[in-house]
């Protein structure tokens, strides 16, 4: 991960608007999802891992939804700037969220992975636990994937 640092932040992060911009640009813009549409669901207590390059530019983000009822935690909106892919940023973001979730009592993480990311998550130890389904938002195939923590 060439000279990037990972930080954990919350909704009150001073640069939160940048985080939303990166997530939207990487994950939704190409699918004609409206910027003002229903692509981001606020969840009080969400935590984020962010990757900042040597110039303090935001190049990656991933979201961990709050613990709710059981010990499973959901990861959402993992986004790495296209020009920085292949440098280990996505893996570093996921590791940071896994460690955070485990410290906070989470025992398993799950996510809805896009078809082009299945291999990435499998290499991180996630297993597909659903049939393929098509996202109503983007129209692309997804699968639910899970990983035990600890």
C-alpha positions in Angstrom: 0.0 0.0 0.0 2.2 2.8 -1.3 2.4 5.5 1.3 -1.3 5.5 2.3 -2.6 5.6 5.8 -5.9 4.2 7.1 -8.0 6.1 9.6 -11.2 5.3 11.3 -13.8 8.1 11.2 -17.5 8.7 11.8 -20.2 10.9 10.3 -18.8 13.9 12.0 -15.5 13.7 10.1 -14.7 17.1 8.8 -14.2 15.7 5.3 -17.4 13.5 5.2 -18.7 15.2 2.1 -15.5 13.9 0.3 -16.2 10.4 1.5 -19.7 10.6 0.0 -18.4 12.0 -3.2 -15.9 9.2 -3.6 -18.4 6.5 -2.8 -20.9 7.9 -5.3 -18.3 8.4 -8.1 -16.9 4.9 -7.8 -20.0 2.9 -7.0 -23.0 4.6 -8.6 -22.3 7.3 -11.1 -21.7 4.9 -14.0 -25.1 3.3 -13.4 -27.0 6.6 -13.8 -28.1 6.5 -10.2 -29.2 10.0 -9.2 -26.8 11.8 -6.8 -29.9 12.9 -4.9 -31.4 9.4 -5.0 -31.7 6.7 -2.4 -28.1 5.3 -2.8 -26.9 6.2 0.7 -28.8 5.1 3.7 -27.8 7.0 6.9 -27.3 4.7 9.8 -26.4 6.4 13.1 -23.4 4.8 14.5 -21.8 3.8 11.2 -18.0 3.9 11.2 -15.8 4.3 8.2 -12.3 3.3 7.3 -10.7 5.9 5.0 -7.4 5.7 3.0 -5.5 8.9 2.6 -2.5 9.1 0.3 0.8 10.9 1.1 -0.7 14.2 -0.1 -3.7 13.7 2.3 -6.1 13.0 -0.7 -8.9 10.6 0.0 -8.4 7.5 -2.1 -10.6 4.9 -0.5 -13.4 4.3 2.0 -15.4 1.5 3.4 -18.4 1.6 5.8 -19.3 -0.6 8.8 -22.9 -0.4 9.9 -23.5 -0.4 13.7 -24.1 -3.6 15.7 -27.8 -4.4 15.8 -29.3 -7.1 17.9 -27.0 -9.9 16.9 -23.2 -10.1 16.5 -23.1 -9.8 12.7 -21.9 -6.5 11.2 -22.5 -5.4 7.6 -19.9 -3.8 5.4 -21.2 -1.4 2.8 -19.8 0.9 0.1 -16.2 -0.2 -0.3 -14.8 2.2 -2.8 -11.2 2.8 -4.0 -10.3 5.5 -6.5 -9.7 3.9 -9.9 -6.2 5.4 -10.3 -5.1 3.8 -7.0 -6.4 0.2 -7.4 -4.1 -2.7 -7.2 -2.1 -1.2 -4.3 -3.7 -3.1 -1.4 -5.9 -0.2 -0.3 -9.2 -2.2 -0.5 -7.6 -5.0 1.6 -6.3 -2.5 4.1 -9.7 -0.9 4.5 -11.4 -4.3 5.0 -8.8 -5.4 7.6 -9.3 -2.2 9.5 -13.1 -2.7 9.6 -12.7 -6.4 10.5 -10.4 -5.5 13.4 -12.8 -2.8 14.6 -15.9 -5.0 14.4 -14.1 -7.7 16.3 -13.0 -5.3 19.1 -16.6 -4.1 19.4 -18.0 -7.6 19.8 -18.8 -8.5 16.2 -18.3 -12.1 15.3 -19.1 -12.1 11.6 -19.1 -9.6 8.8 -21.4 -9.8 5.8 -21.8 -7.7 2.6 -23.4 -7.7 -0.8 -20.6 -8.0 -3.3 -20.8 -7.0 -6.9 -19.9 -9.6 -9.4 -16.5 -8.0 -10.3 -15.5 -8.1 -6.6 -16.3 -11.7 -5.7 -12.7 -12.8 -6.2 -11.4 -10.0 -4.1 -13.6 -10.9 -1.1 -12.9 -14.6 -1.5 -9.2 -13.9 -1.2 -10.0 -12.1 2.0 -11.8 -15.2 3.4 -15.4 -14.4 2.6 -17.7 -17.1 1.4 -20.7 -16.6 -0.9 -23.9 -17.5 1.1 -26.6 -16.6 -1.4 -27.6 -17.1 -5.0 -26.8 -14.3 -7.4 -29.3 -11.5 -7.3 -29.5 -8.3 -9.3 -29.3 -4.9 -7.5 -32.4 -2.8 -8.0 -30.2 0.3 -7.7 -27.4 -0.5 -10.3 -28.9 -3.5 -12.2 -25.7 -5.6 -11.7 -25.3 -9.1 -10.2 -24.4 -9.4 -6.5 -24.0 -12.1 -3.9 -24.2 -12.0 -0.2 -20.8 -13.0 1.3 -19.8 -13.7 4.9 -16.6 -14.1 7.0 -16.2 -15.2 10.6 -14.0 -12.9 12.7 -11.4 -13.9 15.3 
